[in-house]
Amino acid sequence: MSNIHVRRLSADDAESYRALRIEALKDAPKAFRDVAAEAEVRPMVYWRELFGGTRTFFGAYDADKMVGQVNFMPETGQVVAHKGWLLGMYVSPLARGTGAGLALIETLLDYALTTPCRQVHLGVGDFNAAAIRLYERAGFERYGTEPRGQIVDGQVIDEHLMVRFLDTTP
């Protein structure tokens, strides 16, 4: 049985974050707005600098191996500071079903509560039933669908837009 723990990431985690991100892009290319071939050639300085921006990154670990990741991006500006985004969610296939995904989401939501954010949004491909179920378990509700949210290798993907209000009980 796995012993999953989640922690906030820093620039010191850039190499393991990069490796898992590239795994994600190869394992689930339709799930992200990025491609492995481009990610693989980005220099390490790019990956380290990610941790100095406005996003906050979290990693799920099984012992000392990162098996999942997610990041929180707050909206900026006075009239939209109440909103943030859950982005880049991924759990390695061997860690699926261990609770790592829900632990990442709950950690992100707890963090969002320490900011001006009062609602967290996300987009998920309509093909990704497992992810949709996970987000629903975490209290997210669908509020719309973006037609043609992505086109990957010629395949049109509609994206369901979901929200979790932090100031109400799900």
Buried (B, 14 or more C-beta within 10 A) or exposed (E): EBEBEBEBBEEEBBEBBBEBBBBBBEBBBEBBEBEBEEBEEBEEEEBBEBBEEEBBBBBBBBEEEBBBBBBBBBBEEEEEBBBBBBBBBBBBEEBBEBBBBBBBBBBBBEBBEEBEBBBBBBBBBBEBEEBBEBBBEBBBEEEEEEEEBBEBEEEEBBBBBBBBEBEEEE
